Amino acid sequence: MNEIERIAAMIEADEENIGVLSCGESIAAALLFNRLDWLPSAYKHPLDAIKRLGPTWLEMVMDYHQDHS
């Protein structure tokens, strides 16, 4: 299980788990579940959040999305 799969499983088990995730993990979860209200306050615009993720994490998020939609 990679990091994105772990994050998705945590959120699917209980959405309240968003509160225990790191900033980058919260951004990934917000994008995966289309819940922009979960974005950390410093990254309320999706483009700022995507920039914060960086290319490696963004690719993992995109791959997970493509495989699970």
C-alpha positions in Angstrom: 0.0 0.0 0.0 1.5 3.4 -1.0 1.0 6.6 0.8 -2.0 7.7 -1.3 -3.7 4.4 -0.8 -3.1 4.7 3.0 -4.6 8.2 3.1 -7.6 7.2 1.0 -8.2 4.2 3.3 -8.0 6.4 6.4 -10.5 8.9 5.1 -12.8 6.2 3.8 -12.8 4.6 7.3 -13.6 7.9 9.0 -13.6 11.4 7.4 -12.6 12.8 10.8 -9.1 11.4 10.1 -8.5 14.4 8.0 -7.5 16.1 11.3 -4.5 13.8 11.9 -3.0 14.2 8.4 0.0 16.4 7.6 -0.4 19.4 5.4 0.6 17.6 2.2 -1.6 14.6 3.1 -4.6 16.8 3.8 -4.1 18.4 0.4 -3.9 15.0 -1.3 -7.1 13.9 0.5 -8.9 17.1 -0.4 -8.1 16.6 -4.1 -8.8 12.9 -4.1 -12.2 13.3 -2.5 -13.1 16.6 -4.2 -13.4 18.3 -0.8 -11.7 21.7 -1.2 -13.1 22.6 2.3 -10.4 20.2 3.6 -7.6 22.2 2.2 -5.3 23.7 4.9 -6.0 27.4 5.5 -2.7 28.4 3.9 -3.7 26.7 0.6 -7.4 27.6 0.1 -6.9 27.9 -3.7 -6.5 24.6 -5.5 -3.6 25.8 -7.6 -1.7 26.8 -4.5 -2.4 23.4 -3.0 -1.3 21.6 -6.1 2.0 23.6 -6.1 2.5 22.7 -2.5 2.1 18.9 -3.3 4.9 18.9 -5.8 5.3 16.7 -8.9 5.8 13.4 -7.2 2.8 13.6 -4.9 0.6 15.1 -7.6 1.5 12.2 -9.9 0.5 9.7 -7.1 -2.8 11.5 -6.6 -3.5 11.6 -10.3 -2.7 7.9 -10.7 -4.9 6.9 -7.8 -7.8 9.1 -9.2 -7.5 7.5 -12.6 -7.4 4.0 -11.1 -10.4 4.5 -8.8 -12.8 6.6 -10.8 
